[in-house]
Amino acid sequence: MEKRILGRTGLQVSSLGFGGAEIGYQGIDPGTVENLLGRALDAGLTVIDTGECYKDSEELIGKAVSHRRAEFSLFTKIGHSAGFQEEDWDLGMLEKSIDRSLKRLKTDYVDLLQLHSCPEEILRRGEVIGLLEKFKKQGKTRFIGCSGDGQAALYAVRTGLFDTLQTSLSIADQEAIELTIPEARQRGMGVIAKRPLANAAWRTGEKPADSYHHEYWERLKRLRYHFLNESVPEAIAYALRFTLSVPGVHTAIVGTTRPGRWEENAAFLSRGPLPIEAIAEIRGRWQQSSRGNWPGLR
């Protein structure tokens, strides 16, 4: 598995990371998570990304791999209350959130603490950014980042205060390629691609039942990429290689609930970046179909 340096953080990260949302939302049992993450770490995984609001994802990760803490970089997110009385972005709630995350993850610190889809107006007040900086000084996190899209993400990049940007990027979600990633790259920020497979919304050939995937399904129908007619593994390989071919991207976060899937996806990346002409075709179809009206999705 290729390793890349995550911008000015200096963290060496695997180009394919693990996203913890699915194991939390789908209620995967601890034994399966231990098997899944253990195998992935053995195969070269060095990035695990989760979030306080992903149900019991943090607790599952803590139980499964906290004893191997030195082998990977651990990222989490705060900002959406889950089990607290306070409103989202309340400073007191955020204080309790990071402490609960550390307890669940069975660690004294995370490598990266990110604001989770923080609205631009909240960012502009500066209080939540100041709180992240406080957590950094306290040793609860080594670096701070923003996970978001659109104008809020652009504002976060331009503050110069964040070490990383996590943003949506895929064959069906390319706004960040022009809006935020070039400037993040210029500033030496680490760039983390989320939803790099567009939720594989095409894989069954039918509109997904979960409304969370509907926007990508509709976009892909209009984009009509020829490679989506290939087998599902081949299409996933093509899509994932596109995301990691974008200049400035250091790691792509992919979630799975099946042991062995991370290794399969990692093997796809051994084929290297997509050819320049393939990238140009994907970008051309996006620009023609989106007409600048498809925002990055949360």
C-alpha positions, 0 to 999 in steps of 0.5 A, a space after each residue: 500500500 502506497 504511503 503519502 505524507 499528509 501535508 504539513 502534518 507530516 503524518 505518513 498515511 496509507 493512500 486508502 483509509 478506513 471510514 468508520 461510519 458504516 460499522 456504527 450505523 449498521 450495528 456491526 458486532 465487535 468481533 467482525 470489526 476486530 477481524 476487519 480492522 486487524 486484517 486491514 492493519 496487517 495489510 498496510 492500513 495506517 488511517 482510521 477515520 470516524 466521528 462522534 455522531 456515528 453511533 457506536 463507531 468510536 467504541 467499536 474501533 477502540 475495542 478492536 484496535 486500541 492495543 495497536 494504537 502506534 500502528 495507525 493515525 486516528 482521526 475523529 470529528 466533533 460538532 453534531 450532538 449525539 446523546 448530549 442536551 446541548 445544541 450542535 456547536 455549543 462549546 460546552 457540548 464540544 468539550 464533553 464530546 472530545 472527552 467522550 470520544 477519547 474514552 470510547 476510542 481508548 486513547 489519550 489523544 487523536 492524531 486529527 480532530 476535525 469540525 464535522 460539516 461546520 456551517 460557514 457562519 459558525 466558522 466565521 465566529 471563530 469560537 469553535 476554531 479556537 476551541 480546537 486550538 485549545 484541545 491541541 495545546 492540551 494534547 488531546 489532538 496533534 492536528 486540527 482539520 475541517 471536514 466539509 464542502 462548498 463555501 464553508 470549506 473554502 472559508 476554512 481553507 482560507 483561514 490558514 488555521 486548519 492542518 487538513 481538509 476532508 472533502 467530498 470527491 468522486 466521479 460524481 462529486 468534483 466541485 472540490 477539484 476547482 473550489 478548494 483543493 488547489 488552494 489547500 494544496 498551495 497552503 500545504 494542507 493535508 487533503 482527505 477525500 471522503 465518499 470517494 466511490 460516490 457510495 457506489 450508488 450504481 452497483 445494483 443497477 437500480 435506484 438505491 432504497 436509501 435516500 442518502 444515495 439518491 443524489 449520486 444515483 441521479 448524477 451518475 445516470 446523467 454522467 453515463 460513464 462507460 466504465 460503470 457498465 463493467 463488473 462492480 469490482 472493475 467499476 470500483 477500481 476505476 472510480 477509486 483510482 480517479 479520486 486518488 489521481 487528483 493532485 493534492 489528495 493524500 488519502 481516500 476514506 472508504 467504509 466497509 463492514 466486510 472483512 477482506 474488503 479493504 484489502 480488495 480495494 487496496 489491491 485495485 490501487 496497485 494498478 496506479 493512477 488512471 491514464 491522463 486521457 481517462 481522467 480527462 474524459 471523466 472531468 469533461 463529462 462532469 463539466 458538461 453535465 453539472 454545468 457548475 450546479 452540482 455542489 459537494 455533498 455532505 
